[in-house]
Amino acid sequence: MFEKSTWIRLPRNVLVGHGVLSRAVDAIDDLHLEGRPLFVTSPTPKELAADPIAADLEARGIDPVTVTVEEASFDAVEEVIDAAEGADVSYLVGVGGGKAIDIAKMASDHLGIGFLSVPTAASHDGIVSNRGSVPEGDTRHSVAAEPPLAVIADTEILAEAPWELTTAGCADIISNYTAVMDWRLAHRLKNVEYSEYAAALSEMTAEILVDNADLIRPGVEESAWIVTKALVSSGVAMSIASSSRPASGAEHLFSHQLDRLAPGAALHGHQVGVGSIMTAYLHGGDRGIWKDIRAALESIDAPTTATDLGIDDDTVIEALSTCHAIRDRYTILGDGMDERAAREVATRTGVIG
């Protein structure tokens, strides 16, 4: 008797392109969302995107509520939940980078109401995924949540975002290569549940950026288009898999450990990009794709070395040799590397001198 079943939750509407911010109210209408929305944003995205959408809603007699957050935290999630319950809102709109969208995502999940994702920087695939990420002390929590009902990504705005945020988004996507390698390895060795469809989609997003790395340039709207499409596809892959596995392997463990050892030193996407160089080497040595990954990162001005990250060599070695213990997720790191092996990998791939 075949009894397998799955429930895949995906965004109903994805608007990507020039000037699509002006169509946000149309997207809301298409979703048949009624009542009062609550905007979750931060100062600059509020001015760039939240205020224009709010003005369009006000022209229709709708009075939105806005909560401006300074940092991602569970306290900020609670603040949004309290504001939503106090104002009797019907849906949330996350406007900004990772922190605003992740906070809106987790608050909407708690409240049992939908949310829209309006990214103002193409910095990570959380703009469409079913997971939120919030730091707490020296660690970072990845929390399951509902994906957005719609994504509204205006490439005119995204192209003007700080270049380092775009390169971080690119590096995050490129690291899908090694995340899928780890997922397949865990499936073969530990019988971890695996989805060929989600894995193929995730790999395709990485290939899009590696193959088009020479087209990714600052201030170019076509670049924002390429990166955003890849971020959306990566987030969809996670929703299909009901797991972060298609986009999170040993390279993400490495990044999370760097957050503990050198908090705030570098952007998450940049850290996983460097981690992906080393874990790709572990998967295939000189026969692998680590050189292609490094070349693509270099082409888009993303970090490829400890120096680029602003982190000393010893911290990189400590992170690589201890990050396997962060969570119960089998990767190429297995039960850990000793420091000598970690140093050899980092040296051979040029991550350290």
C-alpha positions in Angstrom: 0.0 0.0 0.0 1.5 3.4 -1.1 0.9 5.8 1.8 3.3 8.6 1.1 1.9 12.2 1.1 3.2 15.7 1.3 1.8 19.2 1.8 3.8 21.9 0.0 3.1 25.5 0.9 4.4 28.0 -1.7 3.8 31.7 -2.4 0.7 32.2 -4.5 2.0 35.4 -6.2 5.6 36.3 -7.0 6.1 39.7 -8.6 9.7 40.4 -9.6 10.9 43.2 -11.9 11.1 46.9 -12.6 8.5 49.0 -10.7 6.5 46.1 -9.3 6.2 47.9 -6.0 3.4 50.0 -7.5 1.5 46.7 -8.0 1.6 45.7 -4.4 -2.1 46.6 -3.8 -3.1 44.6 -6.9 -1.3 41.6 -5.4 -3.1 42.1 -2.1 -6.5 42.3 -3.9 -5.7 39.2 -5.9 -5.1 37.3 -2.6 -8.5 38.6 -1.4 -6.8 40.0 1.7 -9.2 42.4 3.5 -8.9 44.5 6.6 -6.0 46.2 8.3 -2.3 45.2 7.6 0.7 45.6 9.8 4.0 46.6 8.2 7.2 45.2 9.8 10.1 47.2 8.6 13.3 49.1 9.5 14.1 52.8 9.0 15.5 52.9 5.4 13.2 50.2 3.9 10.3 52.0 5.5 11.0 55.1 3.4 11.9 53.2 0.3 9.0 50.7 0.1 6.7 50.5 3.2 5.6 54.1 3.1 4.7 54.0 -0.7 2.6 50.8 -0.2 0.9 52.2 2.9 0.1 55.4 1.0 -1.6 53.3 -1.8 -3.6 51.5 0.9 -4.6 54.7 2.6 -5.9 56.1 -0.7 -8.4 53.2 -0.5 -9.4 54.1 3.1 -7.3 51.5 4.8 -5.2 52.5 7.8 -2.1 50.3 8.1 -0.1 49.9 11.3 3.7 50.0 11.2 6.3 48.5 13.6 9.9 49.6 12.9 12.5 47.1 14.2 16.2 47.8 14.7 17.4 44.2 15.0 16.2 40.7 14.7 15.4 39.1 18.0 12.6 37.1 19.7 11.7 40.3 21.6 11.1 42.0 18.3 8.8 39.0 17.2 6.9 39.4 20.5 6.6 43.2 19.9 5.0 42.6 16.5 2.7 39.9 17.8 1.5 42.3 20.6 1.0 45.2 18.1 -0.9 42.9 15.7 -3.2 41.7 18.5 -3.8 45.2 19.8 -4.6 46.7 16.5 -6.8 43.8 15.2 -4.8 43.4 11.9 -5.7 40.9 9.2 -2.2 40.3 7.7 1.4 41.3 7.9 3.8 42.8 5.4 7.5 42.3 5.9 9.5 45.1 4.2 13.3 45.2 4.2 16.1 42.8 4.5 16.4 39.6 6.4 15.5 40.8 9.8 12.2 42.5 9.0 11.0 39.6 6.8 12.1 36.9 9.2 10.3 38.7 12.1 7.1 39.2 10.1 7.3 35.5 9.0 7.6 34.2 12.6 5.0 36.6 14.0 2.5 35.7 11.2 3.1 32.0 11.9 2.3 32.5 15.6 -0.8 34.6 14.9 -2.1 32.3 12.2 -2.4 35.0 9.6 -0.7 35.4 6.3 2.1 37.8 5.4 3.6 39.4 2.3 7.4 39.6 1.7 8.7 42.8 0.2 12.5 42.6 0.1 14.6 45.8 -0.4 17.9 43.8 -0.6 18.7 40.6 -2.4 20.7 39.4 0.5 19.3 35.9 1.3 16.7 33.3 0.3 14.6 33.9 3.4 12.5 36.3 1.3 10.5 33.3 0.2 11.4 30.3 2.4 9.4 28.6 5.1 12.1 29.2 7.8 13.1 32.2 9.9 16.4 32.9 11.4 16.9 34.9 14.7 20.1 35.3 16.7 20.1 34.8 20.4 23.3 35.4 22.4 26.1 33.6 20.7 23.9 31.3 18.6 21.3 31.6 15.8 18.0 29.8 15.8 16.4 28.5 12.6 12.7 28.3 13.1 10.0 26.7 10.9 7.3 29.1 9.7 4.8 29.7 6.9 6.2 31.0 3.6 4.8 34.3 2.4 1.5 34.5 0.5 3.2 36.7 -2.0 6.7 38.1 -2.8 7.0 41.6 -4.3 10.6 42.2 -5.4 11.2 45.5 -7.2 14.5 45.2 -9.0 14.8 49.0 -9.3 15.0 49.1 -5.5 17.1 46.0 -5.2 19.7 47.2 -7.6 20.3 50.3 -5.4 20.9 48.2 -2.2 24.4 48.2 -0.8 26.5 46.0 -3.1 27.8 43.9 -0.2 24.2 42.7 0.6 23.8 41.6 -3.0 27.1 39.7 -3.1 26.1 38.1 0.2 22.9 36.9 -1.4 24.8 35.5 -4.4 27.3 33.7 -2.1 24.4 32.2 -0.1 22.9 30.8 -3.3 26.2 29.5 -4.7 26.6 27.6 -1.4 23.6 25.5 -2.4 26.0 23.3 -4.3 27.6 22.0 -1.2 24.4 21.9 0.8 22.9 19.5 -1.7 26.1 17.4 -1.7 25.8 17.1 2.0 22.1 16.3 1.8 22.7 13.4 -0.7 25.5 12.1 1.5 23.2 12.1 4.5 20.6 10.3 2.5 23.1 7.6 1.4 24.7 7.1 4.8 22.0 8.0 7.3 18.8 7.4 5.3 17.8 11.1 5.7 14.7 11.9 3.8 15.6 13.3 0.4 13.7 15.0 -2.4 15.2 14.8 -5.9 13.0 17.6 -7.1 14.0 20.0 -4.3 17.7 19.1 -4.7 17.6 19.7 -8.5 15.9 23.0 -8.1 18.4 24.1 -5.5 21.4 23.1 -7.6 19.9 24.9 -10.6 19.8 28.2 -8.6 23.5 27.8 -7.8 24.3 27.1 -11.4 22.4 30.2 -12.5 24.7 32.4 -10.5 28.0 30.5 -11.3 27.2 30.6 -15.0 26.2 34.3 -14.9 28.7 35.5 -12.4 30.2 37.9 -14.9 26.8 39.6 -15.3 26.4 40.4 -11.6 27.5 44.0 -11.2 26.7 46.8 -8.8 23.9 49.1 -9.6 22.7 47.0 -12.6 19.0 46.1 -12.5 19.5 43.0 -14.6 21.9 41.7 -12.0 19.2 42.2 -9.3 16.8 40.3 -11.6 19.1 37.3 -11.9 19.9 37.2 -8.2 16.3 37.6 -7.0 15.1 34.8 -9.3 17.7 32.5 -7.8 16.8 33.5 -4.3 13.1 32.8 -4.9 13.9 29.4 -6.4 16.1 28.5 -3.5 13.4 29.4 -1.0 10.8 27.4 -3.0 13.2 24.4 -2.8 13.2 24.5 1.0 9.4 24.7 1.0 9.1 21.7 -1.3 11.5 19.7 1.0 9.9 21.1 4.2 13.5 21.5 5.4 16.4 23.8 5.1 18.5 20.9 3.7 18.5 22.1 0.0 20.3 25.3 1.1 22.0 24.5 4.3 24.8 22.0 4.9 28.3 22.1 6.5 29.0 25.5 5.0 26.1 26.9 7.1 27.4 25.1 10.3 30.7 26.8 9.6 29.0 30.2 9.3 27.0 29.7 12.5 30.2 28.8 14.4 31.9 31.9 13.1 28.9 33.9 14.5 29.8 32.5 17.9 33.6 32.9 17.7 33.6 36.3 15.8 30.2 37.8 16.1 29.4 40.5 13.6 32.7 40.1 11.7 31.1 39.3 8.3 27.8 38.8 6.6 26.2 35.4 6.8 26.1 35.0 3.0 29.8 35.8 2.7 30.7 33.3 5.5 28.8 30.4 3.9 30.4 31.2 0.6 33.9 30.8 2.1 32.6 27.7 3.9 31.4 26.3 0.6 34.8 26.5 -1.0 36.3 24.3 1.8 33.4 21.8 2.0 33.3 21.4 -1.8 37.0 20.5 -1.6 36.2 17.9 1.1 33.6 16.4 -1.2 35.9 16.1 -4.3 39.4 17.5 -3.7 40.9 18.7 -7.0 38.3 16.7 -8.9 35.5 18.8 -7.3 33.9 22.2 -8.1 35.6 24.2 -5.3 37.6 26.1 -7.9 34.5 27.0 -9.8 32.8 28.2 -6.6 35.9 30.3 -5.7 36.1 31.8 -9.2 32.4 32.7 -9.2 32.7 34.4 -5.7 35.8 36.3 -6.9 33.9 37.5 -10.0 31.2 39.1 -7.9 33.6 40.6 -5.4 32.5 38.2 -2.6 35.0 37.1 0.0 37.0 34.0 -0.6 39.6 34.2 2.2 39.7 34.6 6.0 41.3 38.0 5.4 38.4 39.1 3.1 36.0 38.1 5.9 38.0 40.1 8.5 38.6 37.0 10.5 42.0 35.6 11.6 43.2 32.2 10.3 43.0 30.5 13.7 39.3 31.4 14.1 38.6 29.9 10.7 40.4 26.7 11.7 38.5 26.5 15.1 35.2 27.1 13.4 35.8 24.4 10.7 37.0 21.8 13.3 34.2 22.4 15.8 31.1 23.4 13.8 29.9 19.8 13.3 28.6 19.8 16.9 26.3 22.8 16.4 23.3 20.7 15.4 22.3 17.1 14.7 22.7 17.3 10.9 25.0 14.9 9.1 27.3 16.5 6.6 30.7 15.9 5.0 32.3 16.9 8.3 30.9 13.8 9.9 31.9 13.7 13.6 34.4 16.5 13.1 37.8 17.3 11.7 41.0 17.6 13.7 42.8 20.9 13.6 45.6 19.7 11.4 43.2 18.4 8.7 41.1 21.6 8.9 44.3 23.7 8.4 45.3 21.7 5.4 41.9 22.1 3.7 41.9 25.8 4.4 45.4 26.2 3.1 44.9 24.1 0.0 41.8 26.1 -1.0 43.5 29.4 -0.3 41.1 30.4 2.5 44.1 31.0 4.7 47.7 31.8 3.8 
